[in-house]
Amino acid sequence: MATVHDVDVVIVGAGGAGLRAAIEISQRHACAVLTKVFAPRSHTGTAQGGVCAALGNEEPDEPIWHVYDTVKGSDYLGDQNAIEIMCNDAPRAIIELEHMGMPFSRTPEGRIGQRRFGGHTRNFGEAPVKRACYSADRTGLVMQHTLFENAIKHGVRFFHEFHLTDLIIRDGRCAGAVAIDLLTGEVHVFHARAVMMATGGYGRAYRVTSNAHVGTGDGMWLAWRAGAPLEDMEFVQFHPTGLWKLGILVSEAARGEGGILRNRVGERFMERYAPTVKDLAPRDMVSRAIITEIREGRGIAAPDGTQYVHLDLTHLGREIIDEKLPEITGFARTYLGVDPTREEIPVAPTTHYAMGGIPTDTEGHVLADHTGRIIDGLYAAGECACVSVHGANRLGTNSLLDIIVFGRRAGKTMVAYVAGADAPTLPADAPDRTTAAMSRLMKGSGSESTAKIRLELQEMMMRDCGVFRTEKGLRDAIEKIRELQDRCRRVAVSDDGTVFNTDLVEALELESLLGVADAIATSALNRTETRGAHSREDYPARDDEHWLKHTFISHRPDGAHEIAYKDVDLKLWKVDGDEKHFKPKPRIY
Amino acid sequence: MRVTFRVQRYDPKKHPIPVFQSFVVEDVEPRDAVLDVLHRIKWEQDGSLSFRRSCAHGICGSCGMRINDRNMLACSVLLKDLNTRRPVKVQPLPGFPIIRDLVVDQTRFFEKLEVIKPYLVAKSQPPEFERLQSPKDAERLFEAAKCILCACCTSACPITWSNPDWLGPAALLKANRFIFDTRDEGADERLGIIDAPDGVWRCHTVFNCNEVCPKEINITGHLSELKRACTTRNV
């Protein structure tokens, strides 16, 4: 018999978005935060470089320039109304974090320190601007801990190590969520008036990723399966500088402090691809540049045949590196035996961020379809959501901002909603799909291995849904996904224990990985243009006439997922009339 | 290269008394982390081996374990840093009840954290913009603020093993982070909490915490600062 908890709000995920929403709600309503790892371990904590706002503490800055950079950075797919909200709210949001106690690096005057970051410019693209507020190179760590500490202060109720297994949506209304308590193996049902998804990304669908092992796209998959559409799944960000082969993130901050990318012959190759901002070009451009350099024979070959380029920090000086980039230095030394003060760091693109996800409006409501109708009682924020503020490519430091701005907005929306909403009916069969899945996995034929299927998926995604895509590759990808989904049905976990069964967790996560991979590959095959991070070698140009629109994909059990489209919000161009800055142009840096 | 891991197993039903199990793993590299080998064991040999991990690069604090009798993050210690000619011993963090294999119950660890009020206490109205803080004052708390709550320190402290009420290095480090944060107004309150027999005075400067901290924080030094602050009540 599953335990049923009756609460007002359930938040799934305890990263920045989930915690900020929980802090907003907990003082008014009974709120339960489910998290599959202990809350402080959430992936927000691994963010390094910074969180941006036009505070103008070091150089003059304006929110409208931030809006411009974000719109252009998104390759014009970002919704302009949402981007405007985020960038206008940014200064308040960061000051609020500082008031909550977040430690920041400071200017000599004692203000929050800001540094340069990729794609962030002054005066509509004139030159890089210091907009990224930072705390050494562990901004995410201190933000995550500050939010966790404030959640403790506000008495937020956590259900640590509860793994989400199902979302209950009936008749267009979300009634709750189902999760497994890792400690006991028991199924718990959370009956709630509102459920918020803050479950992060899916980097582990790929072999080389900056993402933690928790990044398996559970929330996106379960929402999709439960009837919510997914938006813009084809847009996967590959961060240009992951440690070679390991994928561990080397923050863009390294380039913000003056680091330079070099190819085999020592050339600063970004001068050719982005003459104005060079190494601080948006991530999709830099990743493509690196792969192109490698393809054209100017990469550096490792003994095992893989290729990389160099990130040169040697000219920055020990003081800057020790003070501003200590974590990155630690990684390079620990994992590759490289001392960044004296040697160049081997780097290559690494799967990093999901621009797409569960579609929402600017208030956190999850959309039921491309017409903007909402699913009652279901909310989403953070990386798992798609508002869309990042469009086809995200600028660095905009994600830490996204999570606190939209986490708070969703929190406020839920506070108001719960005050007036009746409790939905909890169907008697709420736990059934979960108990059936557990039963199948614990007693299955066992002729297939979770780890093997997962590895095959990850290798295929790197090859066929990576930086550069082709029609053939994407069709192969979909075919492979079908094969793996079929084999997945014959997986049995070898651990038959009930206490902390991580084998079971990995088998459940595999379903999520296959689900999001399916959405990514299908959406990518469908979009016959190149925009932002989605590069089609067979359709290398951006096609605004046919493709200036969001992809909405709805799950069908037979694999014939339905695709519809939603217009991009072009408020700043069409409504406010600023054609000069907000009408789509070729993206040149 | 080949390595043998002797891993402590515990399952309340299967191995209710902890027992060591040996695994031989072929084709490992000197630059593989202990965590990589544990994954290979789990994925290739025994799926029932349970351990916590997430970021795999020393930030999330999930994978604290006792490796060759020393607390470390499994993701941050490479095989080349161990003597792999002999079996590598892998055990859960000591001082906490074992839930399963290498997974320990950290409830008490987090409870101690809450005791010291681990959040900014500032009753006065904040300014319109950020509270000013000099670079020197900001850096003062950087070392303590980079703690990842991995529990290697508290688990390595012999006082933890014998005294369940001892606040522990991590909670006290967090207390230091706030007491010496120039924006905080709760110093007196917190000093009152830690100026107690099982508070900072239970620290006997054993230095085990310093030895094991994966972020190389001078924890003992921070606790000594707290002792001085308790005595002088001058922060």
HADDOCK unambig.tbl for C-alpha pairs under 7 A between the chains (distance, minus, plus):
assign (segid A and resid 41 and name CA) (segid B and resid 60 and name CA) 4.64 0.50 0.50
assign (segid A and resid 41 and name CA) (segid B and resid 61 and name CA) 6.55 0.50 0.50
assign (segid A and resid 41 and name CA) (segid B and resid 62 and name CA) 6.55 0.50 0.50
assign (segid A and resid 45 and name CA) (segid B and resid 60 and name CA) 6.55 0.50 0.50
assign (segid A and resid 46 and name CA) (segid B and resid 59 and name CA) 6.15 0.50 0.50
assign (segid A and resid 46 and name CA) (segid B and resid 60 and name CA) 6.94 0.50 0.50
assign (segid A and resid 95 and name CA) (segid B and resid 129 and name CA) 6.06 0.50 0.50
assign (segid A and resid 95 and name CA) (segid B and resid 130 and name CA) 5.30 0.50 0.50
assign (segid A and resid 98 and name CA) (segid B and resid 130 and name CA) 6.13 0.50 0.50
assign (segid A and resid 99 and name CA) (segid B and resid 126 and name CA) 6.76 0.50 0.50
assign (segid A and resid 99 and name CA) (segid B and resid 130 and name CA) 6.70 0.50 0.50
assign (segid A and resid 100 and name CA) (segid B and resid 120 and name CA) 6.43 0.50 0.50
assign (segid A and resid 101 and name CA) (segid B and resid 120 and name CA) 5.24 0.50 0.50
assign (segid A and resid 103 and name CA) (segid B and resid 138 and name CA) 6.87 0.50 0.50
assign (segid A and resid 104 and name CA) (segid B and resid 138 and name CA) 6.89 0.50 0.50
assign (segid A and resid 105 and name CA) (segid B and resid 135 and name CA) 6.71 0.50 0.50
assign (segid A and resid 105 and name CA) (segid B and resid 138 and name CA) 6.45 0.50 0.50
assign (segid A and resid 106 and name CA) (segid B and resid 133 and name CA) 7.00 0.50 0.50
assign (segid A and resid 106 and name CA) (segid B and resid 134 and name CA) 6.51 0.50 0.50
assign (segid A and resid 106 and name CA) (segid B and resid 135 and name CA) 4.97 0.50 0.50
assign (segid A and resid 106 and name CA) (segid B and resid 138 and name CA) 6.77 0.50 0.50
assign (segid A and resid 107 and name CA) (segid B and resid 135 and name CA) 6.43 0.50 0.50
assign (segid A and resid 108 and name CA) (segid B and resid 134 and name CA) 6.47 0.50 0.50
assign (segid A and resid 108 and name CA) (segid B and resid 135 and name CA) 6.20 0.50 0.50
assign (segid A and resid 109 and name CA) (segid B and resid 134 and name CA) 6.69 0.50 0.50
assign (segid A and resid 110 and name CA) (segid B and resid 132 and name CA) 4.75 0.50 0.50
assign (segid A and resid 110 and name CA) (segid B and resid 133 and name CA) 4.53 0.50 0.50
assign (segid A and resid 110 and name CA) (segid B and resid 134 and name CA) 4.40 0.50 0.50
assign (segid A and resid 110 and name CA) (segid B and resid 135 and name CA) 6.31 0.50 0.50
assign (segid A and resid 111 and name CA) (segid B and resid 130 and name CA) 6.84 0.50 0.50
assign (segid A and resid 111 and name CA) (segid B and resid 132 and name CA) 5.63 0.50 0.50
assign (segid A and resid 111 and name CA) (segid B and resid 133 and name CA) 6.87 0.50 0.50
assign (segid A and resid 142 and name CA) (segid B and resid 145 and name CA) 6.90 0.50 0.50
assign (segid A and resid 149 and name CA) (segid B and resid 118 and name CA) 5.85 0.50 0.50
assign (segid A and resid 149 and name CA) (segid B and resid 119 and name CA) 5.19 0.50 0.50
assign (segid A and resid 150 and name CA) (segid B and resid 119 and name CA) 6.01 0.50 0.50
assign (segid A and resid 153 and name CA) (segid B and resid 119 and name CA) 6.69 0.50 0.50
assign (segid A and resid 211 and name CA) (segid B and resid 55 and name CA) 6.79 0.50 0.50
assign (segid A and resid 212 and name CA) (segid B and resid 54 and name CA) 4.91 0.50 0.50
assign (segid A and resid 212 and name CA) (segid B and resid 55 and name CA) 3.90 0.50 0.50
assign (segid A and resid 212 and name CA) (segid B and resid 56 and name CA) 6.65 0.50 0.50
assign (segid A and resid 213 and name CA) (segid B and resid 54 and name CA) 4.83 0.50 0.50
assign (segid A and resid 213 and name CA) (segid B and resid 55 and name CA) 6.24 0.50 0.50
assign (segid A and resid 214 and name CA) (segid B and resid 54 and name CA) 5.95 0.50 0.50
assign (segid A and resid 335 and name CA) (segid B and resid 31 and name CA) 6.85 0.50 0.50
assign (segid A and resid 451 and name CA) (segid B and resid 43 and name CA) 5.60 0.50 0.50
assign (segid A and resid 494 and name CA) (segid B and resid 47 and name CA) 5.54 0.50 0.50
assign (segid A and resid 494 and name CA) (segid B and resid 48 and name CA) 6.25 0.50 0.50
assign (segid A and resid 495 and name CA) (segid B and resid 47 and name CA) 5.99 0.50 0.50
assign (segid A and resid 495 and name CA) (segid B and resid 48 and name CA) 4.36 0.50 0.50
assign (segid A and resid 499 and name CA) (segid B and resid 100 and name CA) 6.86 0.50 0.50
assign (segid A and resid 500 and name CA) (segid B and resid 50 and name CA) 6.98 0.50 0.50
assign (segid A and resid 500 and name CA) (segid B and resid 100 and name CA) 6.53 0.50 0.50
assign (segid A and resid 501 and name CA) (segid B and resid 50 and name CA) 6.87 0.50 0.50
assign (segid A and resid 502 and name CA) (segid B and resid 50 and name CA) 5.90 0.50 0.50
assign (segid A and resid 503 and name CA) (segid B and resid 47 and name CA) 5.84 0.50 0.50
assign (segid A and resid 503 and name CA) (segid B and resid 48 and name CA) 6.29 0.50 0.50
